[in-house]
Amino acid sequence: MQPIKTLNDMIVFLRERGDRKRVAVVSASDASTRYAVEKGKEMGFIEPIYIDNDDKEECARQAVALCKNGEADILMKGLINTDVLLRAILDKEKGIIRPGHVLTHVAMAEIPKYEKLLFFTDAAVIPVPTPSQRRQQIHYMNYVCHAMGIEEPRISLIHCAEKVSAKAFPYTADYLDIIAEAQTGCFGRCIIDGPLDLKTSLDAVSLHEKGIHSIIDGQADALIFPDIVAGNVFYKTLTLFAYAKTAGVLQGTLCPCVVSSRADSPDSKYYSLALAAL
């Protein structure tokens, strides 16, 4: 499989693959969700199952049950509060969290001045990842990148500088342990380095001008942010000022979940659905 480098490449791949994923759509009463779902159906990679009634909690439970029972392949949020849907997803008895896994968010962006798709986590779910949660984020990230045809993803552990500062920023000390684990194959086939800041992760000129040597070489495929604030600010800055096209899915569940914000564009919801289908 050739690496998928643009969002359109992803759509082409899905159309050529030819299978339709069943999508349990919760409360698709808003125009943007309807647009995304109907476009995905038209392009031939999904088949929607609409779940709509006045009881939003019941809608959420029904959709989650379809996914849990294998009757749907993807869960998608429509016009329903995120916390209502997450309660159904996280329900200890009837929810769809995989045993021993953590719920997190993986986003993808097509940025006009970057030569390939860029992945990052977490902009939506985990406030401050524990060492264990951060390692699961890396596993999910590597999985998603491989699904996109990236044989050896370059994953950067993000910080505001390139030096470990255990006293001021304790998480940076753990970065060294993560890198050592990656070198033993703990996360599968990937390259991990850090701490690196955003520019040295994504721009080889900046990396070399600062005299930093990194195996990522300013060509990161994926970024692991230290906390939700950094990830969320980056996500929204990309869409507001860099005119990036984005997509995102929840990982850690029995099936991919598209839980877009009401502020996300119709196209972002469409591409998120495509990412989930892939």
N, C-alpha and C positions, 0 to 999 in steps of 0.2 A: 504493500500500500504506500503510495506517495504521500508525503506530508501535505495536509490541508493548510494552505497559507492564507486563504481569505474566506469570508463568510459565504460568498457565492460558491467557492469550491466545495464547501460543506453541503450546500443544497444540491449541487451537481452529483456529488458522491451518493447522497441519499436517494436521488431519483434513479441513478444507475443501479443502485443496490436493489431497489424495487419492492422492498417489503414495507408494510404499513404497521406502525405501532399503535396500539389502542390507548387512547388518552382519556382518563377520567377528568372531566373539566368541571370544576366546582363553581357554580353561580356565574355562568358566562353571560351576564346581563349587561355588560359594558361593551362598548363598540371596539375597544382595542383588543380585548380578549377574543371576541368573535372574529375580528380581522385576522389575528394570528392563527387561530384554529382553522378557519375556513381556507386560508391561504395554504397552510400545511396540508390540508386535505386535498386541495386542488393540485398541489405539487406532488402528491402521491406518497408521502411518507408517514402520514398519520390517519387514523380513523377515530373521530371524537365520540365520546360517550358523555352527553350533557346531563348534568345533575343540577336541577334548578327547582327550588321551592322556597317558601318564605322562611323556613326554619334553617338558618345558616349552619348551625351546629349539626343538624341532622344531615345536611348536604355533605359536610366535611366527613362525617362518620361513614356515610355511604360510599364516598369516593375512596377513602382509605381502605374500606372493606374490600372493594373491587381489586385494589392493588394487592392487598394481603392474600386474597384468595386466588390470585393469578388471572383474574378476569380483565385486568388493565395492566399496561406496561409502563405508563407514565401518569403522574398526578400533576394537574395544572390548576393553579389558583386563578379565579376570576374576581368578581366583585364581592369579596369576603375579607373580613379583617384577618391579617396574618396570624394574630395570636389565636384566633378561633381554629384556623386550619392546623396550626402547629400543635395545639392541644390534642387533636385527633391523631396526628402523625406520631406524637410522643407518648400516647397512651400506652401504659405498660402491658396491658393485656391485648388490646385491639389495634395498637399502632403498628407502624412499619419500620421502626428503627431496627437495624440488624444487630443481633446480640453481640455485645462487646465493642460496638462502634459508637462514634460520636457524630452528631449532626453538625455539618459545616457547609459553607457556601463556596463554590468555585465559579469564578467569573472569567469571561473571555472578551477580549477587545480587538477590534480591527482599527488601528490608528493610522491616519494618513501618512505619517512620516516614519513609520516603523515597518520593516520589510516582511514581517510575518505576524501571525496572531500572537497576542500576549495573554497569558493566563495569570490569575492572581487569586489569593485567598487570605483572609476571610473578610468580606466587606459587609456582612449581614447577620451573622449568627453568634459567633463566640466572642465575647467582650475582650478577654485577655486569655489566650490559650495557655494551658498548662503544658509542661514538657511532653506529656503523653498525648495531649490533644494536638500539639504542633506536629508530632511525628505522624499522627493519623492524617493530618492535613497534607503532609508531604506524600504519603501513600496515595491518597485520593488524587492529588495533583498529577503524580506520575501516571496513574491509571488513565486519567482523562487525556493527558498529552499522548500517551501511547495509542489511545482510541482515535486520536487525530492524525496518526501516522508518524509521530515524532519518535524515532527509535531510541534516542538517548537525550531526553529533555535536560536542558540547562536550567537548574532551579537555584534562584538567588534568595538568600536569607537577608531580609531588608532591615537596615538600621540607618540612623542619620549620619553615620560615619563608618569608616572601615576598620575601626579598632574595637576590640573587646573592652567593655567597661563594666566589670562585674559589680562594682559598688553602685554606680548610678543606673545602670541598665542590666539587671541580673540575667535577663533572658539571653544576652549576647554570649555569656559564658557557655550556655548550653549549645549554642551554634557550633562550637568546636567539637562537642561530643557528637552532634548530628552529622557533621562532615566526616568524622572518623567512622561512624556507623555506615554512612553511605559508601565509603571506600571498601567496606567488607561485603557490600551487596545487600545490606539490610533492607533497602527501599526498592530493590530491583534495579533495572538498568537506567541509570540517570547520573547526572553530574550535579553536585551540590557544592556551593561555596558561600562564604559570608563571614562576618558581616560586610555587606556592601550597601552603598546608598543607591538611590534610584538611578542617577546618571551613570555611575560606574557599572551598574548592572546592565544598562541598555545602550551605552554609547562607548565604543572602544576608544575613541579619541580622548574622552574625559578620563577613562581608566588609565591610559598610557601617560597622559599629561600629569596625572597625580603620582606617577611612578609606582602604580599598584600592579602586581602580578596576580592574575586570577584565571583559573581554568575556564571560567565562563566567558572571559574575553569580551565583555560588553555586548554579548549576544544572548541574553537570557530569554528563555521560552516562558518561564514562570517565576512569579514573585511570591514569597511567603512573608506577609506583613506581620509585624510584632503584635498588633492588636486591631480591633475593629475600627477604631477611630482612624488610624492611618489608612486602612484598606478602604473604608467608606469615603473618606475625603478624596483619595486617589480615583476611585470609581466615578464620583460625581464631577470631579475636575476634568476627567477624560471626556465625559459626555457634554459638559457645558462649554469648555474652552478649546478642547482638541478635536471636537466634532467626531469622536470615536463612535463606532457602532459596537454595541455590547450584547452579551448573552450571559446567562448564569443558571446554574442548577444547584439544588441541594444534594449533598452526598452523605453516605452513612445510612441511607434508607434502603429498603428492599427493591425499590425502583427509583429512577430519577424523578425529582420533584421540581417543577417550575413554579417558583413562588416570587413572582415579579412585584415590584412596587407599583402603586397606582400612578406614580410619576414617570415610570418607564414608558418609552415610546411603543407604539404598536409593532414596529419592526423589531425592537429589542425583544419583545415577547415572542415574536415569530422565530427569531434566531435562537432564543432560549429553548423553544420547543424543538427546533432542529437539533440543537446540541443534545438535548435529552434523548431524542430519537436515535442519534448516532451512538 
